[in-house]
Amino acid sequence: MSATTEYPRFGYGMYPAPEWSLGPDVERRKVAEGIEWVDGPRHRGFVLSRERYDRMPDHLKACSFDRNEFFEEDCSWCAVCIAFPECFADHHVVMAWETYKRWYNIPGVA
């Protein structure tokens, strides 16, 4: 399997996915229009539609390891909650900001 293997993503067509990120057997849960939580054998996290991803500020896009629509569960998930707080419970947004400040401490941003 190559690093550019394509996996289908819920409702958004086909996008290149890094080999390490998801794998072929993925469970999906729609969070909001253009945001889904995916859980695969290798990793889990948020996947955004191209439209949602394009609406994110660049400093939050930079949280994605591969600079694409996938935001893994360890840390980069926080960028999705911060970019689209209206889609998440208040306590998730608070946790997202705490995660962002701890792992992506960028002066003048957070």
Secondary structure, DSSP 8 states (H G I E B T S, - for coil): --TT-EEEETTTEEEE--TTT--S--EEEEEETTEEEEE-SS-EEEEE-HHHHHHS-HHHHTTSTTSSSEEETTTTHHHHHHH-GGGS-HHHHHHHHHHHHHH---TTT-
